[in-house]
Amino acid sequence: MASSATINMILYGIPNCTTVKKARAWLAEHARDADFHDFKKRGVDAGWLRDVIRQTGWQALVNTRGTTWRNLPDAEKAAVVDEASAIALMLAQPSVIKRPVLECDGTYHLGFAEEHYRALFGE
């Protein structure tokens, strides 16, 4: 892959999330510049969610293993049955979005795994 100077990268997430911290540290250690989009401060919009879902599927983008999901009432969890209901939940509860989301030149990568980042950047 080309140098990070020619790659438009945005890392989406929440700064106090452990996995986001790991991704940010890895990118910094490997001299990869990525703008950071904080869901808590800058929010999330339906258009962006639809773009990510088009590539990943809504099931992958909803983090059903996190605290936010586990703390939802069962009725709210059961109501997430398709893309529209998943988007509605993610707009209302951005913390339920799988983190981090790394956007590299319009392609979205969910979560952080060092092996995946190494492969992505040709290291």
DSSP file (Angstrom, degrees, kcal/mol; ACC not computed):
  #  RESIDUE AA STRUCTURE BP1 BP2  ACC     N-H-->O    O-->H-N    N-H-->O    O-->H-N    TCO  KAPPA ALPHA  PHI   PSI    X-CA   Y-CA   Z-CA
    1    1 A M              0   0    0      0, 0.0     3,-0.1     0, 0.0     6,-0.0   0.000 360.0 360.0 360.0 153.5    0.0    0.0    0.0
    2    2 A A        -     0   0    0      1,-0.1     5,-0.1     4,-0.1     0, 0.0  -0.115 360.0 -77.3 -67.2 167.5    1.2    3.6   -0.6
    3    3 A S    >   -     0   0    0      1,-0.1     3,-1.8     3,-0.1     4,-0.4  -0.249  43.2-110.1 -64.8 157.6    2.6    5.7    2.1
    4    4 A S  G >  S+     0   0    0      1,-0.3     3,-0.8    27,-0.2     5,-0.2   0.714 113.0  73.5 -64.5 -19.0    0.2    7.2    4.6
    5    5 A A  G 3  S+     0   0    0      1,-0.2    -1,-0.3     3,-0.1    -2,-0.0   0.793 104.0  39.1 -64.1 -26.2    0.9   10.7    3.1
    6    6 A T  G <  S+     0   0    0     -3,-1.8     2,-0.5     2,-0.0    -1,-0.2   0.419 102.1  86.7-103.0   0.5   -1.1    9.7    0.1
    7    7 A I    <   -     0   0    0     -3,-0.8     2,-0.8    -4,-0.4    26,-0.1  -0.884  69.8-142.6-105.6 127.4   -3.8    7.8    2.0
    8    8 A N        +     0   0    0     -2,-0.5    97,-2.6    26,-0.1     2,-0.4  -0.793  32.9 177.9 -85.6 111.6   -6.8    9.6    3.4
    9    9 A M  E     +A  104   0A   0     -2,-0.8    26,-2.3    24,-0.3     2,-0.4  -0.946  18.1 179.8-124.1 138.5   -7.5    7.9    6.7
   10   10 A I  E     -Ab 103  35A   0     93,-1.9    93,-3.2    -2,-0.4     2,-0.6  -0.999  14.0-154.5-132.3 131.1  -10.0    8.5    9.4
   11   11 A L  E     -Ab 102  36A   0     24,-3.4    26,-2.9    -2,-0.4     2,-0.4  -0.933  14.8-160.6-105.0 121.9  -10.3    6.4   12.6
   12   12 A Y  E     +Ab 101  37A   0     89,-3.2    89,-2.0    -2,-0.6     2,-0.3  -0.824  38.0  81.3-103.4 138.7  -13.8    6.5   14.1
   13   13 A G  E    S- b   0  38A   0     24,-2.3    26,-2.8    -2,-0.4    27,-0.4  -0.990  75.5 -60.3 168.2-156.6  -14.5    5.6   17.7
   14   14 A I    >   -     0   0    0     -2,-0.3     3,-2.0    24,-0.2     6,-0.2  -0.993  38.4-134.4-125.4 127.7  -14.5    6.7   21.3
   15   15 A P  T 3  S+     0   0    0      0, 0.0    -1,-0.1     0, 0.0     6,-0.0   0.768 102.1  51.8 -60.5 -28.8  -11.2    7.9   22.9
   16   16 A N  T 3  S+     0   0    0      4,-0.1     2,-0.3     5,-0.0     3,-0.0   0.470  81.6 112.7 -88.4   1.4  -11.6    5.9   26.2
   17   17 A C    <>  -     0   0    0     -3,-2.0     4,-2.5     1,-0.1     5,-0.2  -0.586  66.4-140.5 -72.5 129.0  -12.3    2.6   24.4
   18   18 A T  H  > S+     0   0    0     -2,-0.3     4,-2.1     1,-0.2    -1,-0.1   0.889 101.3  49.2 -58.5 -43.1   -9.4    0.2   24.9
   19   19 A T  H  > S+     0   0    0      2,-0.2     4,-2.2     1,-0.2    -1,-0.2   0.883 110.4  50.5 -68.1 -37.6   -9.5   -1.2   21.4
   20   20 A V  H  > S+     0   0    0     -6,-0.2     4,-2.9     2,-0.2     5,-0.2   0.916 109.0  52.7 -63.9 -42.7   -9.5    2.4   19.9
   21   21 A K  H  X S+     0   0    0     -4,-2.5     4,-2.4     1,-0.2    -2,-0.2   0.908 109.2  49.5 -59.0 -42.3   -6.5    3.2   22.1
   22   22 A K  H  X S+     0   0    0     -4,-2.1     4,-2.5     2,-0.2    -1,-0.2   0.919 112.2  47.4 -63.7 -43.6   -4.7    0.2   20.8
   23   23 A A  H  X S+     0   0    0     -4,-2.2     4,-2.6     2,-0.2    -2,-0.2   0.924 112.5  48.7 -64.2 -44.5   -5.4    1.1   17.2
   24   24 A R  H  X S+     0   0    0     -4,-2.9     4,-2.3     1,-0.2    -1,-0.2   0.910 112.7  48.6 -62.5 -41.5   -4.4    4.8   17.7
   25   25 A A  H  X S+     0   0    0     -4,-2.4     4,-2.8    -5,-0.2    -2,-0.2   0.918 111.5  49.7 -64.4 -43.3   -1.1    3.6   19.4
   26   26 A W  H  X S+     0   0    0     -4,-2.5     4,-1.5     1,-0.2    -2,-0.2   0.934 111.5  48.1 -61.9 -46.2   -0.4    1.2   16.5
   27   27 A L  H  <>S+     0   0    0     -4,-2.6     5,-3.1     1,-0.2    -1,-0.2   0.915 113.7  47.3 -60.8 -43.4   -1.0    3.8   13.9
   28   28 A A  H ><5S+     0   0    0     -4,-2.3     3,-1.6     1,-0.2    -2,-0.2   0.916 110.3  51.9 -64.5 -43.6    1.2    6.3   15.7
   29   29 A E  H 3<5S+     0   0    0     -4,-2.8    -1,-0.2     1,-0.3    -2,-0.2   0.775 113.2  45.8 -63.5 -26.4    4.0    3.8   16.2
   30   30 A H  T 3<5S-     0   0    0     -4,-1.5    -1,-0.3    -5,-0.2    -2,-0.2   0.116 115.6-113.7-105.4  19.9    4.0    3.0   12.5
   31   31 A A  T < 5 +     0   0    0     -3,-1.6     2,-0.6     1,-0.2   -27,-0.2   0.860  64.2 149.7  52.1  44.4    3.9    6.6   11.4
   32   32 A R      < -     0   0    0     -5,-3.1     2,-0.6    -6,-0.1    -1,-0.2  -0.936  37.2-147.1-109.1 115.9    0.4    6.4   10.0
   33   33 A D        +     0   0    0     -2,-0.6     2,-0.4    -3,-0.1   -24,-0.3  -0.718  25.4 166.6 -87.2 123.1   -1.6    9.6   10.2
   34   34 A A        -     0   0    0     -2,-0.6   -24,-0.2   -26,-0.1     2,-0.1  -0.996  34.2-126.5-135.3 129.9   -5.3    9.2   10.6
   35   35 A D  E     -b   10   0A   0    -26,-2.3   -24,-3.4    -2,-0.4     2,-0.5  -0.416  30.0-130.2 -64.3 151.0   -7.7   11.9   11.6
   36   36 A F  E     -b   11   0A   0    -26,-0.2     2,-0.7    -2,-0.1   -24,-0.2  -0.934  16.1-163.3-112.5 127.3   -9.8   10.9   14.6
   37   37 A H  E     -b   12   0A   0    -26,-2.9   -24,-2.3    -2,-0.5     2,-0.7  -0.927  10.9-153.7-109.1 109.7  -13.6   11.2   14.7
   38   38 A D  E  >> -b   13   0A   0     -2,-0.7     4,-3.4   -26,-0.2     5,-0.6  -0.745   3.9-156.8 -86.7 113.1  -14.9   11.0   18.2
   39   39 A F  H  >5S+     0   0    0    -26,-2.8     4,-1.2    -2,-0.7    -1,-0.2   0.849  92.7  54.1 -57.7 -35.4  -18.5    9.6   18.2
   40   40 A K  H  45S+     0   0    0    -27,-0.4    -1,-0.2     2,-0.2   -26,-0.1   0.892 120.9  28.2 -68.9 -39.7  -19.2   11.3   21.5
   41   41 A K  H  45S+     0   0    0     -3,-0.2    -2,-0.2     2,-0.1    -1,-0.2   0.853 134.2  28.6 -90.3 -38.3  -18.1   14.8   20.4
   42   42 A R  H  <5S-     0   0    0     -4,-3.4    -3,-0.2     1,-0.2    -2,-0.2   0.528  95.4-149.4-105.8  -7.7  -18.8   14.8   16.7
   43   43 A G     << -     0   0    0     -4,-1.2     2,-0.3    -5,-0.6    -1,-0.2  -0.143  14.9 -92.9  72.7-168.9  -21.7   12.3   16.5
   44   44 A V        -     0   0    0     47,-0.2     2,-0.3    -4,-0.1     3,-0.0  -0.983  29.3-145.9-145.6 147.6  -22.5   10.0   13.7
   45   45 A D     >  -     0   0    0     -2,-0.3     4,-2.1     1,-0.1     3,-0.3  -0.877  23.5-118.8-123.4 158.9  -24.9   10.4   10.8
   46   46 A A  H  > S+     0   0    0     -2,-0.3     4,-2.6     1,-0.2     5,-0.2   0.836 110.8  57.3 -61.8 -36.3  -27.2    8.0    8.9
   47   47 A G  H  > S+     0   0    0      2,-0.2     4,-2.0     1,-0.2    -1,-0.2   0.918 108.2  46.3 -62.2 -43.8  -25.4    8.5    5.6
   48   48 A W  H  > S+     0   0    0     -3,-0.3     4,-2.4     2,-0.2     5,-0.2   0.924 111.7  51.9 -63.8 -44.5  -22.0    7.4    7.0
   49   49 A L  H  X S+     0   0    0     -4,-2.1     4,-2.8     1,-0.2    -2,-0.2   0.915 109.0  50.2 -58.9 -43.0  -23.6    4.4    8.7
   50   50 A R  H  X S+     0   0    0     -4,-2.6     4,-2.2     2,-0.2    -1,-0.2   0.894 109.1  52.3 -62.8 -39.3  -25.2    3.4    5.4
   51   51 A D  H  X S+     0   0    0     -4,-2.0     4,-0.9     2,-0.2    -2,-0.2   0.933 113.2  43.2 -61.2 -46.2  -21.8    3.7    3.6
   52   52 A V  H >X S+     0   0    0     -4,-2.4     4,-2.5     1,-0.2     3,-0.9   0.928 113.1  52.1 -65.9 -44.6  -20.1    1.4    6.2
   53   53 A I  H 3X S+     0   0    0     -4,-2.8     4,-2.3     1,-0.3    -1,-0.2   0.853 100.1  62.9 -61.5 -35.6  -23.0   -1.0    6.2
   54   54 A R  H 3< S+     0   0    0     -4,-2.2    -1,-0.3     1,-0.2    -2,-0.2   0.843 115.8  32.1 -57.6 -32.9  -22.8   -1.3    2.4
   55   55 A Q  H << S+     0   0    0     -3,-0.9    -2,-0.2    -4,-0.9    -1,-0.2   0.788 135.1  23.1 -93.4 -32.0  -19.3   -2.7    2.8
   56   56 A T  H  < S-     0   0    0     -4,-2.5     4,-0.3    -5,-0.1    -3,-0.2   0.678 100.5-116.3-111.6 -21.6  -19.6   -4.6    6.1
   57   57 A G     X  -     0   0    0     -4,-2.3     4,-1.1    -5,-0.4     3,-0.3   0.144  27.4 -97.2  87.5 146.9  -23.2   -5.4    6.7
   58   58 A W  H  > S+     0   0    0      1,-0.2     4,-1.6     2,-0.2    -1,-0.1   0.839 119.6  62.4 -69.6 -31.5  -25.2   -4.1    9.6
   59   59 A Q  H  4 S+     0   0    0      1,-0.2     5,-0.2     2,-0.2    -1,-0.2   0.880 105.0  46.9 -61.9 -37.2  -24.7   -7.2   11.7
   60   60 A A  H  4 S+     0   0    0     -4,-0.3    -1,-0.2    -3,-0.3    -2,-0.2   0.811 110.2  53.3 -73.6 -29.4  -21.0   -6.6   11.8
   61   61 A L  H  < S+     0   0    0     -4,-1.1    37,-3.0    -3,-0.1     2,-0.7   0.763  91.9  79.7 -80.8 -25.1  -21.3   -2.9   12.7
   62   62 A V  B  < S-D   97   0B   0     -4,-1.6     2,-1.3    35,-0.2    35,-0.2  -0.754  79.0-141.6 -84.9 118.1  -23.5   -3.4   15.7
   63   63 A N    >   +     0   0    0     33,-3.4     3,-0.7    -2,-0.7     6,-0.4  -0.660  27.5 171.8 -84.2  95.8  -21.3   -4.5   18.6
   64   64 A T  T 3  S+     0   0    0     -2,-1.3    -1,-0.2    -5,-0.2    33,-0.0   0.411  73.0  61.1 -85.3   3.1  -23.4   -7.0   20.4
   65   65 A R  T 3  S+     0   0    0      4,-0.1    -1,-0.2    -3,-0.0     2,-0.1   0.492  87.3  94.5-104.2  -5.7  -20.5   -8.0   22.7
   66   66 A G  S <> S-     0   0    0     -3,-0.7     4,-2.2    30,-0.1     5,-0.2  -0.320  85.1-108.7 -89.3 170.0  -20.1   -4.6   24.3
   67   67 A T  H  > S+     0   0    0      1,-0.2     4,-2.1     2,-0.2     5,-0.2   0.875 114.8  57.8 -61.7 -41.7  -21.4   -3.1   27.5
   68   68 A T  H  > S+     0   0    0     27,-0.3     4,-0.5     1,-0.2    -1,-0.2   0.937 110.1  43.7 -58.7 -47.1  -23.8   -0.7   25.8
   69   69 A W  H >4 S+     0   0    0     -6,-0.4     3,-1.4     1,-0.2    -1,-0.2   0.936 112.6  52.0 -62.1 -46.9  -25.6   -3.6   24.0
   70   70 A R  H 3< S+     0   0    0     -4,-2.2    -1,-0.2     1,-0.3    -2,-0.2   0.813 108.5  52.3 -61.6 -29.5  -25.7   -5.7   27.1
   71   71 A N  H 3< S+     0   0    0     -4,-2.1    -1,-0.3    -5,-0.2    -2,-0.2   0.541  86.9 104.3 -85.4  -6.7  -27.3   -2.9   29.1
   72   72 A L  S << S-     0   0    0     -3,-1.4    -3,-0.0    -4,-0.5     2,-0.0  -0.450  84.6-100.3 -71.3 146.6  -30.0   -2.3   26.5
   73   73 A P    >>  -     0   0    0      0, 0.0     4,-2.0     0, 0.0     3,-0.7  -0.372  32.5-115.5 -61.4 147.3  -33.5   -3.6   27.5
   74   74 A D  H 3> S+     0   0    0      1,-0.3     4,-2.7     2,-0.2     5,-0.2   0.843 115.7  58.2 -54.8 -36.2  -34.3   -7.0   25.8
   75   75 A A  H 3> S+     0   0    0      2,-0.2     4,-1.1     1,-0.2    -1,-0.3   0.884 105.8  49.0 -63.9 -38.3  -37.1   -5.3   23.8
   76   76 A E  H <4 S+     0   0    0     -3,-0.7     4,-0.5     2,-0.2    -2,-0.2   0.911 112.2  48.3 -67.4 -41.8  -34.6   -2.8   22.3
   77   77 A K  H >< S+     0   0    0     -4,-2.0     3,-1.5     1,-0.2    -2,-0.2   0.938 110.6  51.0 -61.6 -46.3  -32.2   -5.6   21.4
   78   78 A A  H 3< S+     0   0    0     -4,-2.7    -1,-0.2     1,-0.3    -2,-0.2   0.749 101.3  63.7 -64.8 -23.6  -35.0   -7.7   19.8
   79   79 A A  T 3< S+     0   0    0     -4,-1.1     2,-1.3    -3,-0.2    -1,-0.3   0.622  78.3  91.7 -77.1 -12.6  -36.1   -4.7   17.7
   80   80 A V    <   +     0   0    0     -3,-1.5    -1,-0.1    -4,-0.5     3,-0.1  -0.692  45.6 132.5 -86.0  95.2  -32.8   -4.7   15.8
   81   81 A V        +     0   0    0     -2,-1.3     2,-0.3     1,-0.1    -1,-0.2   0.477  63.2  11.2-124.9  -8.9  -33.8   -6.9   12.9
   82   82 A D  S  > S-     0   0    0     -3,-0.2     4,-2.3     1,-0.1     5,-0.2  -0.914  89.1 -78.1-158.8-178.8  -32.6   -5.1    9.8
   83   83 A E  H  > S+     0   0    0     -2,-0.3     4,-2.7     1,-0.2     5,-0.2   0.907 123.4  51.1 -59.2 -44.7  -30.5   -2.2    8.5
   84   84 A A  H  > S+     0   0    0      1,-0.2     4,-2.3     2,-0.2    -1,-0.2   0.921 112.9  44.2 -62.4 -45.3  -33.1    0.5    9.3
   85   85 A S  H  > S+     0   0    0      2,-0.2     4,-2.0     1,-0.2    -1,-0.2   0.857 113.5  51.8 -69.8 -33.2  -33.6   -0.6   12.9
   86   86 A A  H  X S+     0   0    0     -4,-2.3     4,-2.6     2,-0.2    -2,-0.2   0.917 110.1  48.8 -67.0 -42.9  -29.8   -1.0   13.4
   87   87 A I  H  X S+     0   0    0     -4,-2.7     4,-2.4     2,-0.2     5,-0.2   0.920 109.2  52.8 -62.5 -43.6  -29.2    2.5   12.0
   88   88 A A  H  X S+     0   0    0     -4,-2.3     4,-1.8     1,-0.2    -1,-0.2   0.919 111.8  45.9 -58.4 -43.9  -31.8    3.9   14.4
   89   89 A L  H  X S+     0   0    0     -4,-2.0     4,-3.0     1,-0.2    -2,-0.2   0.928 112.3  49.8 -64.5 -45.5  -30.1    2.2   17.3
   90   90 A M  H  < S+     0   0    0     -4,-2.6    -2,-0.2     1,-0.2    -1,-0.2   0.834 110.3  50.8 -66.5 -31.7  -26.6    3.4   16.3
   91   91 A L  H  < S+     0   0    0     -4,-2.4    -1,-0.2    -5,-0.2    -2,-0.2   0.897 117.2  39.9 -68.6 -39.8  -27.9    7.0   15.9
   92   92 A A  H  < S+     0   0    0     -4,-1.8    -2,-0.2     1,-0.2    -1,-0.2   0.827 131.7  26.0 -76.4 -32.9  -29.4    6.9   19.3
   93   93 A Q    ><  +     0   0    0     -4,-3.0     3,-2.6    -5,-0.2    -1,-0.2  -0.662  63.6 175.7-133.5  75.3  -26.6    4.9   21.0
   94   94 A P  G >  S+     0   0    0      0, 0.0     3,-1.8     0, 0.0    -1,-0.1   0.741  76.3  72.5 -56.1 -22.0  -23.3    5.5   19.1
   95   95 A S  G 3  S+     0   0    0      1,-0.3   -27,-0.3   -56,-0.1   -26,-0.2   0.631  85.3  66.8 -68.3 -11.4  -21.5    3.5   21.7
   96   96 A V  G <  S+     0   0    0     -3,-2.6   -33,-3.4    -7,-0.2     2,-0.3   0.496  77.4 106.3 -86.4  -3.5  -23.1    0.3   20.3
   97   97 A I  B <  S-D   62   0B   0     -3,-1.8   -35,-0.2   -35,-0.2   -36,-0.1  -0.598  85.0-105.4 -76.8 134.4  -21.1    0.8   17.0
   98   98 A K        -     0   0    0    -37,-3.0    13,-0.1    -2,-0.3    -1,-0.1  -0.354  55.5-101.5 -56.3 133.2  -18.2   -1.7   16.6
   99   99 A R  S    S+     0   0    0     11,-0.1    13,-0.3    -4,-0.1   -86,-0.1  -0.902  82.0  17.3-128.7 154.0  -15.0    0.1   17.3
  100  100 A P        -     0   0    0      0, 0.0    11,-2.5     0, 0.0     2,-0.5   0.747  61.0-167.3 -76.7 169.2  -12.8    1.3   15.9
  101  101 A V  E     -AC  12 110A   0    -89,-2.0   -89,-3.2     9,-0.2     2,-0.6  -0.987   9.4-160.7-113.8 119.9  -13.8    1.9   12.3
  102  102 A L  E     -AC  11 109A   0      7,-2.8     7,-2.1    -2,-0.5     2,-0.6  -0.902   0.5-161.1-104.1 121.6  -10.8    2.7   10.1
  103  103 A E  E     +AC  10 108A   0    -93,-3.2   -93,-1.9    -2,-0.6     2,-0.5  -0.909  10.2 180.0-103.0 119.5  -11.6    4.4    6.8
  104  104 A C  E >  S-AC   9 107A   0      3,-2.7     3,-1.9    -2,-0.6   -95,-0.2  -0.952  73.3 -32.9-120.6 109.1   -8.8    4.1    4.3
  105  105 A D  T 3  S-     0   0    0    -97,-2.6   -96,-0.1    -2,-0.5    -1,-0.1   0.875 126.9 -42.8  47.4  45.4   -9.5    5.8    1.0
  106  106 A G  T 3  S+     0   0    0    -98,-0.3     2,-0.4     1,-0.3    -1,-0.3   0.441 114.7 112.9  86.4  -0.1  -13.2    4.9    1.2
  107  107 A T  E <   -C  104   0A   0     -3,-1.9    -3,-2.7     2,-0.0     2,-0.4  -0.901  56.8-142.7-106.7 135.9  -12.8    1.3    2.5
  108  108 A Y  E     -C  103   0A   0     -2,-0.4     2,-0.4    -5,-0.2    -5,-0.2  -0.809  13.4-170.5-105.0 137.5  -13.9    0.5    6.0
  109  109 A H  E     -C  102   0A   0     -7,-2.1    -7,-2.8    -2,-0.4     2,-0.3  -0.993  15.5-144.8-126.4 124.0  -12.2   -1.9    8.4
  110  110 A L  E     -C  101   0A   0     -2,-0.4    -9,-0.2    -9,-0.2   -11,-0.1  -0.693  56.0  -8.5 -95.5 140.6  -13.9   -2.8   11.7
  111  111 A G  S    S-     0   0    0    -11,-2.5     2,-0.4    -2,-0.3    -9,-0.2  -0.074  82.6 -82.2  74.8-176.3  -12.2   -3.5   14.9
  112  112 A F        +     0   0    0    -13,-0.3     2,-0.3   -11,-0.1    -1,-0.1  -0.989  44.9 158.3-134.2 126.7   -8.4   -3.7   15.6
  113  113 A A    >>  -     0   0    0     -2,-0.4     4,-2.2     1,-0.1     3,-0.5  -0.955  35.7-140.5-140.9 125.0   -6.2   -6.6   15.1
  114  114 A E  H 3> S+     0   0    0     -2,-0.3     4,-2.8     1,-0.3     5,-0.2   0.875 103.4  55.1 -54.1 -40.6   -2.5   -6.0   14.6
  115  115 A E  H 3> S+     0   0    0      1,-0.2     4,-2.3     2,-0.2    -1,-0.3   0.899 108.3  48.9 -60.9 -40.2   -2.2   -8.7   11.9
  116  116 A H  H <> S+     0   0    0     -3,-0.5     4,-2.7     2,-0.2    -1,-0.2   0.924 112.1  47.4 -65.8 -44.5   -5.0   -7.0    9.9
  117  117 A Y  H  X S+     0   0    0     -4,-2.2     4,-2.2     2,-0.2    -2,-0.2   0.902 110.7  52.5 -64.5 -40.4   -3.3   -3.6   10.1
  118  118 A R  H  <>S+     0   0    0     -4,-2.8     5,-3.2    -5,-0.2     4,-0.4   0.938 113.3  43.9 -59.7 -45.9    0.1   -5.1    9.2
  119  119 A A  H ><5S+     0   0    0     -4,-2.3     3,-0.9     3,-0.2    -2,-0.2   0.902 111.4  54.4 -65.4 -41.2   -1.5   -6.7    6.1
  120  120 A L  H 3<5S+     0   0    0     -4,-2.7    -1,-0.2     1,-0.3    -2,-0.2   0.878 116.4  37.1 -59.7 -39.8   -3.5   -3.5    5.3
  121  121 A F  T 3<5S-     0   0    0     -4,-2.2    -1,-0.3    -5,-0.2    -2,-0.2   0.319 113.0-114.1 -99.3   7.8   -0.3   -1.4    5.3
  122  122 A G  T < 5       0   0    0     -3,-0.9    -3,-0.2    -4,-0.4    -4,-0.1   0.864 360.0 360.0  67.2  37.4    2.0   -4.0    3.7
  123  123 A E      <       0   0    0     -5,-3.2    -4,-0.2    -6,-0.2    -5,-0.1   0.418 360.0 360.0-104.7 360.0    4.2   -4.4    6.8
